[in-house]
Amino acid sequence: MTKVNPDLQRERQKCTFDVEEMTVLYDGGEEKTAQRRSRASVMVSNVNYYNGVPEYYLGSKEKHEESIRKSVIIFGLVRKMQQEGRTKVTDFRHVLQCLLGSAVTYDGTSMVLHYLMVMPAIISQGTEEQQAYWLPRAWNGTFIGSFAQTELGHGTFIRGLETTATYDPGTQEFVLHSPTLTSTKWWAGGLGNTANYAIVVAQLYTKGKCHGVHAFIVQIRDEETHHPLPGIKVGDVGGKLGLEAVNNGFLVLDHVRIPRNHMLMKHAQVLEDGTYVKSSDSKLIYATMLFMRVVIVFDMVNYLSKAVTIATRYSAVRRQTPVRQDGPELQVLDYLTQQNKLLITISTCYCIKIISEIHWDTYDEINEEVANGKLDRLPELHALVCCLKAIVTSDTAHCVERCRLACGGYGYMLSSFLPSLYGQVTAACIYEGENTVMLLQTARFLLKTWQRIDSHTLPPTVAYLKMASTEGFTKWEKSATGIIRGLQVVAMRKISACAAAMEKRVSSGMSIEDAWNLSSVQLVAAAEAHGRVVLATYFYEGATRVIAKASSSAGVVLRQLLELYLVYWALQSLVDLLKYTNISGRDAEELQAWYEELLVQLRPNAVGLVDAFDIRDEMLHSTLGSYDGRVYERLMEEALKCPLNKEADYSAFHKYLKPYMQGKL
Amino acid sequence: MTKVNPDLQRERQKCTFDVEEMTVLYDGGEEKTAQRRSRASVMVSNVNYYNGVPEYYLGSKEKHEESIRKSVIIFGLVRKMQQEGRTKVTDFRHVLQCLLGSAVTYDGTSMVLHYLMVMPAIISQGTEEQQAYWLPRAWNGTFIGSFAQTELGHGTFIRGLETTATYDPGTQEFVLHSPTLTSTKWWAGGLGNTANYAIVVAQLYTKGKCHGVHAFIVQIRDEETHHPLPGIKVGDVGGKLGLEAVNNGFLVLDHVRIPRNHMLMKHAQVLEDGTYVKSSDSKLIYATMLFMRVVIVFDMVNYLSKAVTIATRYSAVRRQTPVRQDGPELQVLDYLTQQNKLLITISTCYCIKIISEIHWDTYDEINEEVANGKLDRLPELHALVCCLKAIVTSDTAHCVERCRLACGGYGYMLSSFLPSLYGQVTAACIYEGENTVMLLQTARFLLKTWQRIDSHTLPPTVAYLKMASTEGFTKWEKSATGIIRGLQVVAMRKISACAAAMEKRVSSGMSIEDAWNLSSVQLVAAAEAHGRVVLATYFYEGATRVIAKASSSAGVVLRQLLELYLVYWALQSLVDLLKYTNISGRDAEELQAWYEELLVQLRPNAVGLVDAFDIRDEMLHSTLGSYDGRVYERLMEEALKCPLNKEADYSAFHKYLKPYMQGKL
């Protein structure tokens, strides 16, 4: 057995709770822990993923081939699971999550959209007949699909998409066409060189009339040769900051014909003669479209828990600078400034883990109502999904980057895995809805809610607005619930201030649209304040339930994590608390002291808390973060794998350097 | 001539000032503009740098060769400049800066340390004889040097370095040795496969006694064959987030012997018999070591001005979502939320440009005093250099990343150049002194200053502390000087609060070291507050001088930029202003309104202001940011350069995908 770094060993001895218990609490029960471990072990131990040279040294073509080689292994396992009957959405969610995915493919996979967008689209938008035809083929991987919606010129504004699908009743076909450069489909994952089919979102024209965007299944490559079919120009969009293996593609269609029944027709049909029939509420599609944004929130903690595991273990191993002349050098983790960077991230992991389960359940519940025709909570769901997506992804990106910087220079090395993690999470701030746009959508709902606050019963997630506005704010209270109440008042007051600002602008003669734009910085802030209330409330409620099940030693620490999170966000919201509640300067100082006390209390359990995430070394993929703490050894071993070091290749020297040194160049 | 995007054209027509005048004001005079343009044109137009395939698609070996090919071209030009007699430090500073460097080599160069650290070290630490020997060779590039100080186990804490240099009087040689794994030299730029000499920093042992760290010139590779010399293990440290071309290396020395006169002996000598003689104050070295940190501040604006040029032009070209049903889609730049992201960054560019000139002059002045034996302003200089390095690099990284995110998905594409810019600036938050450590060093000086505030005349950059503490704060004033005064009071009060907290902890029996650590979050914040005062003051003073020279149309806009910057930072400091000054809630709201007014005022000049940075397309290196605004065309052209698209290569399909789809894998 490998020797564990003695500093890490000591950290583990110091831990005041049972790590296995914490793992089970974190996972949500023994069964879930067992399932997760079994999945991980199937994924990791059955196959040899590593091919000798770390992928980041390869050229783009070799990288692509490597990623396809691995994707096929992973999705072979997924197919096996399906054949064994484990085909619930949650099963796939777990398998496909980055916790496994990114560990094995390092930087995403080009086949994930097939499962996460193509199949859900067929299920939600295809007729029963279409589902019966396409779904078994999709499960089997008989074809690999991509989902092509965004275009060069349009992402956020779907109505502005330019690709056309024109029905030709003569041949009973749709003619798919890209009329302009900006109508080029762009970004679709796997579309570059992997997928041979794509769901293409296009403006439907029939009988000379446009009926808005609809989805069409388009074969793009020959199944035998993989050559693009006639009229199709397809390829990779080119180098990206991260997620290189995702193989995002572009697609240009030149009058490409597809059979009529390749339009997904659950909610609208084009009949043989070209008659357009709308058969159900388009809002039904809408609820399904929110699915990805909920999955993203769920997914973030997998990246974040990796980042903070790496940074925390490294900070326990790394020693730098004695505090006393000639004393021993301190573990970096002993510096309060380092605790300040890492402990809030650990507590954010516990928060996101807990809130994303609640968020998932809320989504499930409302989605089921919607499927049964009860649509009244749909606007609430939409507002909730938008702001949690925005806040959780941006908090995660911020925290991952803080972890990376907390590892000093080594966080800059790819072998730490931290740059790759950042590349993956920062992408989530943009895809499936850019975060500023997301927050503005939530703000729109909040303002509408505010306007009807006196006359309506408010939906659960905004019910606090009424309470906060009618009861007013009496007294600042230094407690978890006191902070939540303070945050509620802040959100309420920020929303009401937005409403007032809008009203003032409109009554001075400005158009609603211009007033909205001029208020938008404020509106974004109000939506964020609302999101903070939801996060704080969900975390408080969820953690309280977990603590009730925990031993006292684990419960104490979970409580500290909860409090750290709440106090941290209270401090971040201090300007607003000072403005909108009766918190005093002294109260604020007490909050800061409370925060620092919590850092000191949590410090001895830092390593235990990240150990409890129970992330296997093979998935952590990091020279800095492995369980045994062999940081320096691994850094050296990884450096030696660099192709520049493997063989003595002096061609650059002889070609350029030497002539230069000799004055010949 | 290429057609300019009509939206960009319109932006330029709207501009209220003369762009050429603004460029000259920004550069600091017509002569400087002319020089900069002539350097740029030499660098860019004489050589064909581009080799067909964008570098980021290459494997590590090809990338290395490409970067050496280009470096040799650049440094050939540098050598030519030197031969023409232009060898002042400022000349080289300009040439080597990223403005040129990163444009041509894309991601740094492995030879820059030779000029920026090796040559300055020889000048500042070598005897006249040593300089006479080594400098001409260094200028000519007869050898290429690297500077090897940091080790695997030690970066910040230089006294902890483990590499030894033991003098052997028998052969009159030093024996350089790496006694442990953690003593492996790590990070040195160009050390990997480029340099054939290195300045190695090691613990000097002679006559059985250690005399601390000194610098030694060590030949590491054969000049003819480039093979590492006996006893030397050297190579590249491996993949990094960015700056890949810098070829950072590791170095392990196994009893490597060098002649006695390869120790740099200006300030300390080892005589032939091994006697150690210290001849001058070690603080003299210290002032020179600050050089790099000053250069870094100077350098940041070159990255930042590129990032914001790219993001601003893109935001003028990009249209998304009509505000009115069926109205035209808005330029993204018209959204207040986008202005909120970009305009502060434009004003930060003008700020950094102006303050870094003042900073450079201050450094020059004090450095000259030090060289003449007058050391009393050295601690002030050190504190100043540390906090400006930390704040300017972290602000720059933050702003570059905000620009990247403001470009939505396209900011994630390498062809935007934004990921590369972020990779370069985030590195500066760590190298040459990690930012948190830097701020703590400033805090140490501030606390010492505070303790002597009554009895001493304070040095210029902290003189405001006395004024702010004795005069107190009477009345908040909504003006540029009012804000600066408010920030001064904040810094003063934060420093005094730190002093009080330290005193309280120490008087309760805590050691000074523990008290320091427990106060360190607060200390970092105090040092940052001080840095904000310096930045605001320098910018105010510098901008006022520039405005005095400007036409009224340019002056008005410069004044808006100055005010935007000050108001922004007042709003960021609002908690402290509320806590420490008598600013009221209404004042705070007025500040916010002022900020938003400034956004609206500056909006029409956004493109003009980035045009005034006058960055050539070849240096901007971006699909999104070029002068003509052909954004979508360039995105498509760049995508087609991806090797995955160039030839029809279906090997990954036939090897893996097809067998998988057919159920054989």
Interface residues (C-beta under 8 A of the other chain):
Chain A: P54 Y56 Y57 L58 G59 S60 K61 E62 H64 E65 I68 R69 S71 V72 I73 F75 G76 N140 G141 T142 F143 I144 T150 L152 G153 H154 G155 T156 F157 G160 L181 T182 T184 W186 W187 G192 N193 T194 E223 T225 H226 H227 G235 D236 V237 G238 G239 K240 L241 G242 N247 F250 R319 Q320 T321 P322 V323 R324 E329 D334 Y335 L336 T337 N340 L405 G408 G409 G411 Y412 M413 L414 S415 P419 T426 A427 C429 I430 Y431 E434 T436 L440 S511 E513 D514 W516 N517 L518 S519 S520 V521 V524 L574 V575 L578 K579 G585 A588 E596 V600 Y632 E633 L635 M636 E638 A639 L640 K641 C642 P643 L644 N645 A648 D649 Y650 S651 A652 F653 H654 K655 Y656 L657 K658 P659 Y660 M661 G663 L665
Chain B: P54 Y56 Y57 L58 G59 S60 K61 E62 H64 E65 I68 R69 S71 V72 I73 F75 G76 N140 G141 T142 F143 I144 T150 L152 G153 H154 G155 T156 F157 G160 L181 T182 T184 W186 W187 G192 N193 T194 E223 T225 H226 H227 G235 D236 V237 G238 G239 K240 L241 G242 N247 F250 R319 Q320 T321 P322 V323 R324 E329 D334 Y335 L336 T337 N340 L405 G408 G409 G411 Y412 M413 L414 S415 P419 T426 A427 C429 I430 Y431 E434 T436 L440 S511 E513 D514 W516 N517 L518 S519 S520 V521 V524 L574 V575 L578 K579 G585 A588 E596 V600 Y632 E633 L635 M636 E638 A639 L640 K641 C642 P643 L644 N645 A648 D649 Y650 S651 A652 F653 H654 K655 Y656 L657 K658 P659 Y660 M661 G663 L665
